[in-house]
């Protein structure tokens, strides 16, 4: 954890602001490979009420929350990541596959047949005449 914080006493409150950073390992949403990244909150801010009995202020929860909120919702190892082949699961960053050459995606073939059967069983409607 890296941080650069400034603390100010304002009345009976400590105002803490600055930047917090954390290096961590994420899993790419496209290719499922692990990669190292750094998340940061450059505008970290929090305050704590203090009194004469206050010996220390623990910022653990506030810093943890700031880091969690800075995590990307859709982490990718790099913008040019090509991901996985939808048919065979090959990592397209490392290899090429021939799935696109094999023809159309057959996962929907049963529904295509059903649609064709339904279309054939429906009576044809006459088009309204234009005036």
DRENLUMLUM-791435 format. One line per field, with one value per residue: x, y, z of N, C-alpha, C, CB in turn. Coordinates in nm, 3 decimals. Glycine has a CB too. Layout:
<pts>
nX <- [X|...]
nY <- [Y|...]
nZ <- [Z|...]
caX <- [X|...]
caY <- [Y|...]
caZ <- [Z|...]
cX <- [X|...]
cY <- [Y|...]
cZ <- [Z|...]
cbX <- [X|...]
cbY <- [Y|...]
cbZ <- [Z|...]
</pts>
This chain:
<pts>
nX <- [0.085|0.061|0.074|-0.005|-0.074|-0.240|-0.293|-0.525|-0.621|-0.934|-1.127|-1.280|-1.226|-1.036|-0.920|-0.851|-0.676|-0.571|-0.377|-0.425|-0.283|-0.275|-0.111|-0.210|-0.332|-0.527|-0.790|-0.822|-1.106|-1.158|-0.972|-0.919|-0.672|-0.430|-0.313|-0.091|-0.171|-0.232|-0.435|-0.591|-0.691|-0.696|-0.809|-0.860|-1.042|-1.136|-1.289|-1.246|-1.390|-1.244|-1.123|-1.005|-0.938|-0.859|-0.620|-0.519|-0.595|-0.764|-0.744|-0.805|-1.052|-1.165|-0.965|-0.958|-1.218|-1.199|-1.009|-1.146|-1.362|-1.224|-1.151|-1.152|-1.453|-1.464|-1.206|-0.926|-0.642|-0.495|-0.576|-0.583|-0.644|-0.759|-0.921|-1.111|-1.189|-1.521|-1.626|-1.437|-1.279|-1.014|-0.728|-0.713|-0.507|-0.277|-0.289|-0.433|-0.755|-0.961|-1.228|-1.413|-1.400|-1.531|-1.798|-2.139|-2.260|-2.379|-2.526|-2.778|-2.929|-3.145|-3.350|-3.373|-3.482|-3.727|-3.844|-3.868|-4.049|-4.274|-4.325|-4.396|-4.634|-4.818|-5.088|-5.066|-5.080|-5.273|-5.154|-5.240|-5.412|-5.274|-5.384]
nY <- [-0.117|0.212|0.549|0.896|1.121|1.399|1.556|1.745|1.944|2.038|2.214|1.988|1.776|1.550|1.599|1.409|1.381|1.301|1.077|0.734|0.419|0.090|-0.206|-0.489|-0.817|-0.897|-1.064|-1.094|-0.982|-1.049|-1.245|-1.412|-1.432|-1.381|-1.068|-0.807|-0.503|-0.159|0.011|0.318|0.590|0.905|1.118|1.080|1.118|1.173|1.206|1.226|1.231|1.358|1.350|1.435|1.186|1.040|0.836|0.738|0.723|0.505|0.429|0.217|0.095|0.302|0.342|0.087|0.076|0.286|0.181|-0.048|0.072|0.192|-0.015|-0.162|-0.226|-0.398|-0.549|-0.543|-0.694|-0.559|-0.299|-0.388|-0.654|-0.960|-1.156|-1.461|-1.730|-1.768|-2.011|-2.229|-2.162|-2.086|-1.887|-1.592|-1.411|-1.553|-1.751|-1.852|-1.949|-2.176|-2.161|-1.973|-2.032|-2.268|-2.242|-2.143|-2.045|-2.302|-2.323|-2.219|-2.361|-2.541|-2.369|-2.221|-2.414|-2.460|-2.205|-2.198|-2.410|-2.305|-2.076|-2.194|-2.322|-2.120|-1.932|-1.742|-1.390|-1.155|-0.867|-0.533|-0.326|-0.047|0.288]
nZ <- [0.000|-0.091|0.006|0.035|0.251|0.399|0.705|0.884|1.160|1.240|1.432|1.636|1.479|1.276|0.960|0.689|0.395|0.061|-0.137|-0.211|-0.295|-0.437|-0.520|-0.701|-0.803|-1.077|-1.263|-1.604|-1.776|-2.034|-2.139|-1.927|-1.801|-1.542|-1.419|-1.316|-1.156|-1.068|-0.846|-0.763|-0.553|-0.610|-0.480|-0.208|0.091|0.426|0.752|1.106|1.422|1.709|2.051|2.383|2.479|2.261|2.126|1.889|1.535|1.332|1.003|0.844|0.748|0.591|0.397|0.281|0.172|-0.017|-0.195|-0.285|-0.414|-0.620|-0.779|-1.103|-1.284|-1.494|-1.548|-1.766|-1.918|-2.106|-2.337|-2.598|-2.579|-2.705|-2.609|-2.549|-2.772|-2.866|-2.944|-2.919|-2.701|-2.710|-2.630|-2.783|-2.790|-2.783|-2.974|-3.289|-3.399|-3.589|-3.587|-3.689|-3.955|-3.979|-4.012|-3.945|-3.620|-3.436|-3.205|-3.189|-3.364|-3.318|-3.241|-3.476|-3.648|-3.520|-3.550|-3.829|-3.867|-3.732|-3.885|-4.126|-4.059|-4.011|-4.144|-4.444|-4.454|-4.626|-4.789|-4.705|-4.937|-5.106|-5.125]
caX <- [0.000|0.131|-0.016|0.047|-0.188|-0.221|-0.389|-0.549|-0.712|-1.035|-1.213|-1.257|-1.218|-0.918|-0.953|-0.742|-0.694|-0.450|-0.386|-0.391|-0.258|-0.252|-0.078|-0.279|-0.346|-0.665|-0.812|-0.875|-1.244|-1.165|-0.895|-0.911|-0.534|-0.397|-0.219|-0.067|-0.217|-0.234|-0.556|-0.563|-0.790|-0.615|-0.880|-0.905|-1.074|-1.222|-1.272|-1.269|-1.413|-1.147|-1.136|-0.884|-0.908|-0.818|-0.477|-0.484|-0.708|-0.746|-0.802|-0.809|-1.180|-1.182|-0.871|-1.006|-1.334|-1.152|-0.945|-1.250|-1.438|-1.137|-1.131|-1.227|-1.566|-1.437|-1.060|-0.864|-0.496|-0.453|-0.689|-0.580|-0.671|-0.856|-1.011|-1.120|-1.280|-1.652|-1.658|-1.345|-1.216|-0.871|-0.687|-0.681|-0.383|-0.165|-0.305|-0.551|-0.835|-1.027|-1.371|-1.491|-1.398|-1.612|-1.937|-2.221|-2.275|-2.490|-2.594|-2.917|-2.988|-3.275|-3.448|-3.395|-3.574|-3.856|-3.897|-3.906|-4.172|-4.383|-4.355|-4.462|-4.768|-4.904|-5.145|-5.010|-5.172|-5.273|-5.111|-5.344|-5.389|-5.246|-5.483]
caY <- [0.000|0.339|0.658|1.029|1.181|1.523|1.557|1.878|1.950|2.142|2.204|1.860|1.672|1.535|1.586|1.337|1.377|1.270|0.972|0.597|0.329|-0.050|-0.300|-0.615|-0.904|-0.911|-1.160|-1.023|-1.017|-1.097|-1.367|-1.487|-1.440|-1.293|-0.960|-0.713|-0.367|-0.070|0.093|0.436|0.695|1.025|1.220|1.019|1.214|1.126|1.283|1.154|1.310|1.324|1.419|1.423|1.044|0.978|0.809|0.715|0.713|0.391|0.458|0.092|0.075|0.406|0.315|-0.035|0.114|0.367|0.090|-0.132|0.156|0.226|-0.133|-0.156|-0.319|-0.488|-0.538|-0.605|-0.696|-0.449|-0.258|-0.466|-0.796|-1.016|-1.244|-1.603|-1.768|-1.806|-2.148|-2.332|-2.117|-2.056|-1.750|-1.532|-1.334|-1.646|-1.840|-1.828|-2.071|-2.182|-2.177|-1.887|-2.095|-2.389|-2.212|-2.064|-2.088|-2.399|-2.329|-2.174|-2.438|-2.597|-2.260|-2.188|-2.516|-2.432|-2.086|-2.237|-2.490|-2.215|-1.991|-2.276|-2.360|-2.002|-1.890|-1.617|-1.277|-1.070|-0.731|-0.434|-0.251|0.095|0.372]
caZ <- [0.000|-0.097|0.038|0.064|0.319|0.475|0.816|0.939|1.274|1.220|1.549|1.704|1.376|1.193|0.819|0.623|0.251|-0.014|-0.238|-0.170|-0.409|-0.400|-0.628|-0.682|-0.918|-1.125|-1.371|-1.720|-1.810|-2.173|-2.166|-1.801|-1.753|-1.429|-1.450|-1.206|-1.184|-0.953|-0.835|-0.681|-0.529|-0.596|-0.404|-0.082|0.197|0.534|0.875|1.231|1.543|1.813|2.179|2.465|2.501|2.135|2.116|1.749|1.441|1.241|0.871|0.768|0.678|0.490|0.288|0.215|0.091|-0.129|-0.290|-0.345|-0.508|-0.733|-0.863|-1.229|-1.290|-1.606|-1.565|-1.883|-1.907|-2.194|-2.422|-2.723|-2.549|-2.799|-2.536|-2.578|-2.880|-2.810|-2.981|-2.866|-2.578|-2.728|-2.599|-2.913|-2.778|-2.795|-3.089|-3.372|-3.414|-3.719|-3.561|-3.780|-4.087|-3.976|-4.046|-3.855|-3.481|-3.434|-3.076|-3.206|-3.474|-3.278|-3.246|-3.617|-3.700|-3.460|-3.615|-3.964|-3.855|-3.695|-4.000|-4.227|-4.015|-4.003|-4.274|-4.497|-4.451|-4.746|-4.762|-4.733|-5.061|-5.090|-5.197]
cX <- [0.090|0.031|0.062|-0.072|-0.147|-0.331|-0.399|-0.646|-0.804|-1.136|-1.181|-1.253|-1.081|-0.966|-0.831|-0.772|-0.561|-0.477|-0.349|-0.380|-0.235|-0.221|-0.152|-0.285|-0.493|-0.670|-0.879|-1.015|-1.258|-1.096|-0.875|-0.769|-0.516|-0.299|-0.208|-0.112|-0.209|-0.364|-0.526|-0.688|-0.709|-0.681|-0.939|-0.929|-1.163|-1.198|-1.307|-1.287|-1.310|-1.179|-1.008|-0.844|-0.859|-0.667|-0.431|-0.612|-0.674|-0.819|-0.822|-0.938|-1.199|-1.090|-0.916|-1.124|-1.293|-1.088|-1.048|-1.330|-1.355|-1.112|-1.211|-1.339|-1.543|-1.287|-1.011|-0.713|-0.432|-0.569|-0.696|-0.608|-0.783|-0.950|-1.003|-1.216|-1.411|-1.686|-1.569|-1.274|-1.068|-0.843|-0.637|-0.560|-0.262|-0.172|-0.422|-0.627|-0.905|-1.178|-1.456|-1.497|-1.491|-1.759|-2.007|-2.227|-2.398|-2.562|-2.741|-2.989|-3.126|-3.383|-3.476|-3.494|-3.714|-3.922|-3.944|-4.036|-4.292|-4.424|-4.431|-4.605|-4.865|-4.961|-5.084|-5.117|-5.161|-5.231|-5.225|-5.309|-5.365|-5.344|-5.416]
cY <- [0.123|0.450|0.786|1.106|1.307|1.526|1.700|1.866|2.068|2.128|2.075|1.744|1.673|1.516|1.525|1.336|1.352|1.161|0.838|0.511|0.188|-0.131|-0.430|-0.694|-0.919|-1.022|-1.084|-1.074|-1.071|-1.232|-1.455|-1.510|-1.344|-1.186|-0.867|-0.574|-0.284|0.009|0.206|0.521|0.822|1.135|1.162|1.129|1.146|1.215|1.196|1.253|1.265|1.401|1.394|1.278|0.973|0.963|0.794|0.710|0.601|0.419|0.333|0.078|0.178|0.381|0.191|-0.002|0.195|0.279|0.003|-0.051|0.194|0.106|-0.121|-0.261|-0.427|-0.483|-0.609|-0.591|-0.588|-0.419|-0.341|-0.615|-0.847|-1.116|-1.389|-1.626|-1.817|-1.952|-2.250|-2.291|-2.086|-1.910|-1.687|-1.441|-1.423|-1.731|-1.794|-1.959|-2.064|-2.195|-2.095|-1.946|-2.216|-2.364|-2.138|-2.126|-2.176|-2.407|-2.294|-2.255|-2.492|-2.489|-2.216|-2.285|-2.490|-2.311|-2.118|-2.317|-2.401|-2.127|-2.069|-2.310|-2.242|-1.970|-1.756|-1.510|-1.199|-0.930|-0.635|-0.355|-0.104|0.175|0.471]
cZ <- [0.000|-0.068|0.061|0.120|0.394|0.581|0.869|1.056|1.251|1.332|1.624|1.604|1.310|1.050|0.751|0.474|0.182|-0.116|-0.175|-0.295|-0.355|-0.525|-0.598|-0.812|-0.951|-1.230|-1.484|-1.754|-1.951|-2.192|-2.043|-1.752|-1.636|-1.475|-1.330|-1.249|-1.056|-0.956|-0.738|-0.662|-0.506|-0.514|-0.276|0.022|0.300|0.656|0.994|1.345|1.647|1.941|2.258|2.487|2.375|2.130|1.971|1.666|1.343|1.111|0.787|0.687|0.566|0.370|0.211|0.123|-0.032|-0.236|-0.360|-0.448|-0.631|-0.824|-0.992|-1.228|-1.394|-1.634|-1.691|-1.872|-1.993|-2.288|-2.550|-2.700|-2.640|-2.733|-2.577|-2.695|-2.817|-2.840|-2.911|-2.738|-2.589|-2.693|-2.729|-2.908|-2.805|-2.921|-3.173|-3.380|-3.549|-3.703|-3.657|-3.920|-4.093|-4.006|-3.935|-3.717|-3.470|-3.301|-3.087|-3.314|-3.439|-3.282|-3.390|-3.680|-3.647|-3.527|-3.756|-3.962|-3.822|-3.813|-4.107|-4.188|-4.006|-4.141|-4.315|-4.494|-4.581|-4.705|-4.789|-4.859|-5.030|-5.173|-5.285]
cbX <- [-0.097|0.199|-0.101|0.110|-0.251|-0.225|-0.345|-0.606|-0.636|-1.104|-1.362|-1.367|-1.328|-0.828|-0.991|-0.727|-0.757|-0.337|-0.294|-0.499|-0.135|-0.376|0.079|-0.420|-0.280|-0.718|-0.898|-0.780|-1.334|-1.103|-0.761|-0.980|-0.433|-0.339|-0.263|0.084|-0.361|-0.111|-0.680|-0.452|-0.886|-0.582|-0.992|-0.800|-1.143|-1.194|-1.360|-1.154|-1.561|-1.002|-1.263|-0.906|-1.032|-0.869|-0.442|-0.401|-0.734|-0.798|-0.713|-0.796|-1.296|-1.154|-0.728|-1.049|-1.434|-1.052|-0.841|-1.344|-1.486|-1.005|-1.172|-1.133|-1.694|-1.520|-0.989|-0.916|-0.442|-0.321|-0.677|-0.446|-0.710|-0.784|-1.150|-1.167|-1.217|-1.761|-1.647|-1.243|-1.235|-0.826|-0.575|-0.799|-0.371|-0.161|-0.325|-0.513|-0.938|-0.973|-1.403|-1.432|-1.255|-1.600|-2.011|-2.361|-2.286|-2.438|-2.527|-2.919|-2.896|-3.267|-3.398|-3.262|-3.527|-3.841|-3.792|-3.794|-4.155|-4.343|-4.225|-4.383|-4.760|-4.826|-5.301|-4.955|-5.144|-5.414|-4.988|-5.362|-5.509|-5.100|-5.573]
cbY <- [0.000|0.361|0.624|1.100|1.080|1.652|1.459|1.974|1.962|2.130|2.208|1.835|1.692|1.416|1.724|1.191|1.508|1.228|1.002|0.539|0.377|-0.109|-0.324|-0.591|-1.043|-0.777|-1.283|-1.040|-0.896|-0.995|-1.330|-1.620|-1.409|-1.374|-0.882|-0.711|-0.367|0.024|0.007|0.521|0.661|1.079|1.283|0.915|1.342|0.974|1.411|1.056|1.293|1.355|1.371|1.492|0.973|1.060|0.683|0.583|0.851|0.259|0.556|-0.026|0.084|0.544|0.295|-0.143|0.196|0.474|0.001|-0.189|0.282|0.280|-0.261|-0.178|-0.245|-0.449|-0.594|-0.541|-0.833|-0.485|-0.110|-0.449|-0.815|-1.082|-1.197|-1.683|-1.878|-1.714|-2.165|-2.367|-2.218|-2.086|-1.747|-1.456|-1.270|-1.737|-1.987|-1.775|-2.087|-2.299|-2.137|-1.746|-2.137|-2.454|-2.339|-2.050|-1.964|-2.534|-2.235|-2.026|-2.552|-2.659|-2.141|-2.190|-2.659|-2.408|-1.975|-2.319|-2.597|-2.127|-1.934|-2.404|-2.427|-1.880|-1.879|-1.637|-1.186|-1.069|-0.693|-0.338|-0.266|0.127|0.445]
cbZ <- [0.122|-0.237|0.161|-0.064|0.415|0.381|0.929|0.830|1.410|1.077|1.509|1.809|1.271|1.240|0.755|0.679|0.200|0.079|-0.360|-0.071|-0.495|-0.326|-0.640|-0.630|-0.892|-1.184|-1.324|-1.842|-1.793|-2.266|-2.223|-1.818|-1.867|-1.310|-1.576|-1.165|-1.242|-0.951|-0.787|-0.744|-0.405|-0.732|-0.489|-0.030|0.139|0.568|0.873|1.261|1.596|1.766|2.260|2.599|2.555|2.014|2.195|1.732|1.366|1.306|0.797|0.863|0.777|0.549|0.344|0.321|0.176|-0.080|-0.218|-0.236|-0.438|-0.683|-0.787|-1.351|-1.321|-1.733|-1.443|-2.016|-1.947|-2.275|-2.458|-2.792|-2.399|-2.914|-2.551|-2.454|-2.973|-2.866|-3.131|-2.971|-2.474|-2.874|-2.487|-2.963|-2.638|-2.675|-3.043|-3.515|-3.296|-3.802|-3.418|-3.785|-4.124|-3.842|-4.077|-3.912|-3.385|-3.470|-2.977|-3.241|-3.513|-3.138|-3.164|-3.694|-3.661|-3.309|-3.619|-4.031|-3.747|-3.576|-4.060|-4.250|-3.880|-3.947|-4.267|-4.641|-4.329|-4.815|-4.848|-4.612|-5.156|-5.132|-5.101]
</pts>
